[in-house]
Amino acid sequence: MGYKVVLLDFDDTLVDFHDAEVKAYAYLMNRYNVPEEKRNYEMFKKINQAHWEAFQRGEITKAEVLSHRFIETFHHYGMAINGHEADVTFRDGLATAKIKWLEGVGAALDYLKSKYTLAIVINGVTDTQKRRIAQTNLMSYIEHLFVSDEMGAQKPSHQFFDIVYETMPNYEKDDFVIIGDSLTSDIQGGINGGIDTIWYNHRQLENNTPITPTYTLKSMKAIDQIL
């Protein structure tokens, strides 16, 4: 447990992504004049998740994810739209949605900063993610920001983590640990990258996968019990 670097996921680990996504979806629906009674966020959420999982499996490209998720969503509303334009609108709503920190994150960041080198490791579109992070003081805590879009590799691929290690050559793999909420992205990514993992299960989910984190954390208030 002689860690020196803590890799932190952003969405739903430090900030409430569900809150931001709900706001972005409402922004999109307003722009396309979809009546309130027809809007189905839960349907979009399932469509979106299915597309990203297909991307992680290498079945579709990121460009197809970003556009087709909206083509399919609006098809259910009886509307034929330009998927790319809808994606740009949605991500603008996402980038401008007010950030909602998860409970205990501020104190946890202060604690971690006092002991470790911190870096953010996130999937997503560079412009959107950097606009969201710019709303916060997060850059004062971290030394590196790794965004999959500009790296050309996505969590959970080992290529993503290889770039992280190459960017921080003064550390060995054993020096790293990753904290994230996603078993398939963050935890599997850490496993693929050959480092220890902390599953931040603040939503109290069941692990029905073969993915086994090194540690499980249910509250940021307990971070000092692991690190």
C-alpha positions as CSV (number, residue, x, y, z in Angstrom):
1,M,0.0,0.0,0.0
2,G,2.9,2.4,-0.5
3,Y,1.0,4.4,-3.1
4,K,2.3,7.7,-4.3
5,V,-0.2,8.6,-7.1
6,V,-4.0,8.6,-6.9
7,L,-5.8,8.5,-10.2
8,L,-9.3,9.9,-9.8
9,D,-12.3,9.5,-12.1
10,F,-14.4,12.7,-12.3
11,D,-18.0,11.8,-13.2
12,D,-20.0,10.2,-10.4
13,T,-16.8,9.9,-8.4
14,L,-16.2,13.5,-7.6
15,V,-19.3,15.2,-9.1
16,D,-22.9,14.0,-9.6
17,F,-23.0,13.2,-13.3
18,H,-26.6,12.0,-13.1
19,D,-27.6,15.5,-12.1
20,A,-25.6,17.1,-14.9
21,E,-27.0,14.6,-17.5
22,V,-30.6,15.3,-16.4
23,K,-30.0,19.0,-16.9
24,A,-28.4,18.5,-20.3
25,Y,-31.2,16.2,-21.4
26,A,-33.8,18.9,-20.5
27,Y,-31.7,21.5,-22.3
28,L,-31.8,19.3,-25.4
29,M,-35.5,18.6,-25.2
30,N,-36.2,22.3,-24.9
31,R,-34.1,23.1,-27.9
32,Y,-36.0,20.5,-30.0
33,N,-39.4,21.4,-28.6
34,V,-40.2,17.9,-27.4
35,P,-43.4,18.2,-25.2
36,E,-42.9,17.5,-21.5
37,E,-45.3,14.5,-21.6
38,K,-43.2,12.8,-24.2
39,R,-39.8,13.2,-22.7
40,N,-38.3,10.0,-21.4
41,Y,-34.9,10.4,-19.7
42,E,-34.7,6.9,-18.5
43,M,-35.1,5.6,-22.1
44,F,-32.3,7.8,-23.2
45,K,-30.1,6.7,-20.3
46,K,-30.5,3.0,-21.4
47,I,-29.9,3.9,-25.1
48,N,-26.8,5.9,-24.1
49,Q,-25.4,3.3,-21.8
50,A,-25.8,0.6,-24.5
51,H,-24.0,2.6,-27.1
52,W,-21.0,3.4,-24.8
53,E,-20.8,-0.3,-23.8
54,A,-20.8,-1.3,-27.5
55,F,-18.0,1.2,-28.0
56,Q,-16.0,-0.2,-25.1
57,R,-16.3,-3.6,-26.8
58,G,-15.0,-2.2,-30.0
59,E,-18.3,-2.7,-31.9
60,I,-18.9,0.9,-32.9
61,T,-16.9,4.1,-33.1
62,K,-17.1,7.0,-30.7
63,A,-18.5,9.2,-33.5
64,E,-21.3,6.6,-33.9
65,V,-22.0,6.6,-30.2
66,L,-22.3,10.4,-30.1
67,S,-24.7,10.7,-33.0
68,H,-26.6,7.4,-33.1
69,R,-27.7,7.6,-29.4
70,F,-29.7,10.7,-30.3
71,I,-31.0,9.4,-33.6
72,E,-32.4,6.4,-31.8
73,T,-33.8,8.5,-28.9
74,F,-35.6,10.9,-31.2
75,H,-36.9,8.0,-33.3
76,H,-38.9,7.0,-30.3
77,Y,-40.4,10.5,-30.4
78,G,-41.3,10.2,-34.1
79,M,-38.6,12.7,-35.1
80,A,-35.8,12.3,-37.6
81,I,-32.9,14.6,-36.6
82,N,-29.2,15.2,-37.3
83,G,-27.5,13.1,-34.7
84,H,-24.3,15.2,-34.8
85,E,-26.2,18.5,-34.2
86,A,-28.2,16.9,-31.4
87,D,-25.0,15.7,-29.8
88,V,-23.4,19.2,-30.0
89,T,-26.5,20.7,-28.3
90,F,-26.6,18.0,-25.6
91,R,-22.9,18.4,-24.8
92,D,-23.3,22.2,-24.6
93,G,-26.0,21.6,-22.0
94,L,-23.7,19.2,-20.2
95,A,-20.8,21.6,-20.2
96,T,-22.8,24.5,-18.9
97,A,-24.9,22.6,-16.3
98,K,-23.9,23.7,-12.8
99,I,-21.5,21.3,-11.1
100,K,-22.9,19.4,-8.1
101,W,-20.1,17.9,-5.9
102,L,-20.8,14.6,-4.3
103,E,-20.9,14.5,-0.5
104,G,-17.5,14.6,1.3
105,V,-15.4,15.2,-1.9
106,G,-14.0,18.6,-0.8
107,A,-12.5,17.2,2.5
108,A,-11.3,14.1,0.7
109,L,-9.5,16.1,-1.9
110,D,-7.8,18.2,0.8
111,Y,-6.7,15.0,2.6
112,L,-5.5,13.2,-0.6
113,K,-3.6,16.3,-1.8
114,S,-1.7,16.4,1.5
115,K,-0.4,12.8,1.0
116,Y,-0.4,12.0,-2.7
117,T,0.1,13.2,-6.2
118,L,-3.3,13.5,-7.8
119,A,-4.4,13.1,-11.4
120,I,-7.8,13.0,-13.1
121,V,-8.5,10.2,-15.6
122,I,-11.7,10.6,-17.6
123,N,-13.4,9.4,-20.7
124,G,-15.3,11.8,-22.8
125,V,-15.0,14.7,-25.3
126,T,-12.2,17.0,-24.5
127,D,-13.9,20.3,-24.9
128,T,-17.0,19.2,-22.9
129,Q,-15.0,17.8,-20.0
130,K,-12.6,20.7,-19.8
131,R,-15.4,23.2,-19.8
132,R,-17.0,21.3,-16.9
133,I,-13.8,21.1,-14.9
134,A,-13.2,24.8,-15.5
135,Q,-16.3,25.5,-13.4
136,T,-14.4,24.1,-10.4
137,N,-11.2,24.6,-8.5
138,L,-10.1,21.0,-9.3
139,M,-7.0,22.0,-11.2
140,S,-5.6,23.4,-8.0
141,Y,-5.5,19.9,-6.6
142,I,-4.2,17.9,-9.5
143,E,-1.0,17.7,-11.4
144,H,-2.3,16.0,-14.5
145,L,-5.5,15.8,-16.4
146,F,-6.0,12.8,-18.7
147,V,-9.0,13.0,-21.2
148,S,-9.5,9.9,-23.4
149,D,-10.5,12.0,-26.4
150,E,-7.2,13.8,-26.7
151,M,-5.2,10.7,-25.7
152,G,-6.6,8.5,-28.5
153,A,-7.4,5.8,-25.9
154,Q,-10.3,5.1,-23.6
155,K,-10.7,3.5,-20.2
156,P,-10.6,0.5,-19.6
157,S,-8.0,-0.1,-22.3
158,H,-4.4,-0.7,-21.1
159,Q,-3.3,1.8,-23.8
160,F,-5.0,4.6,-21.8
161,F,-3.0,3.7,-18.7
162,D,0.2,3.2,-20.6
163,I,0.0,6.9,-21.6
164,V,-0.6,7.8,-18.0
165,Y,2.6,6.0,-16.9
166,E,4.6,7.4,-19.8
167,T,3.5,10.9,-18.8
168,M,4.6,10.3,-15.2
169,P,7.9,8.4,-15.7
170,N,9.2,9.0,-12.2
171,Y,6.7,6.5,-10.7
172,E,6.5,2.7,-10.9
173,K,3.1,0.9,-11.5
174,D,3.0,-0.1,-7.8
175,D,2.9,3.6,-6.9
176,F,-0.5,4.0,-8.6
177,V,-4.0,3.4,-7.4
178,I,-7.3,4.4,-9.1
179,I,-10.6,5.5,-7.5
180,G,-13.7,5.3,-9.6
181,D,-17.4,4.5,-9.6
182,S,-17.5,2.4,-12.8
183,L,-16.6,-1.3,-12.5
184,T,-16.4,-1.7,-16.3
185,S,-14.4,1.5,-17.0
186,D,-12.4,2.5,-13.9
187,I,-11.9,-0.8,-12.1
188,Q,-11.5,-2.9,-15.1
189,G,-9.2,-0.2,-16.5
190,G,-7.1,-0.3,-13.4
191,I,-6.9,-4.1,-13.6
192,N,-6.0,-3.9,-17.3
193,G,-3.3,-1.3,-16.4
194,G,-1.9,-3.5,-13.7
195,I,-2.6,-1.3,-10.7
196,D,-4.7,-1.5,-7.5
197,T,-8.3,-0.2,-7.6
198,I,-10.8,1.4,-5.3
199,W,-14.4,1.0,-6.3
200,Y,-16.3,4.1,-5.1
201,N,-19.7,2.5,-4.6
202,H,-21.5,5.4,-3.1
203,R,-24.8,4.4,-4.8
204,Q,-24.7,1.0,-3.0
205,L,-24.9,-1.1,-6.2
206,E,-24.6,-4.9,-6.4
207,N,-21.5,-6.1,-8.1
208,N,-22.9,-8.7,-10.5
209,T,-19.8,-8.8,-12.6
210,P,-16.6,-10.9,-12.5
211,I,-14.7,-7.7,-11.9
212,T,-13.1,-7.6,-8.4
213,P,-11.8,-4.3,-7.1
214,T,-8.9,-4.3,-4.6
215,Y,-10.9,-2.2,-2.2
216,T,-14.5,-0.9,-2.0
217,L,-15.3,2.5,-0.6
218,K,-18.9,3.6,0.2
219,S,-18.3,7.1,1.5
220,M,-15.5,9.6,0.9
221,K,-15.5,10.3,4.6
222,A,-13.9,6.8,5.0
223,I,-11.1,7.4,2.5
224,D,-8.5,7.6,5.2
225,Q,-9.3,4.0,6.1
226,I,-7.8,2.9,2.8
227,L,-5.3,5.6,1.9
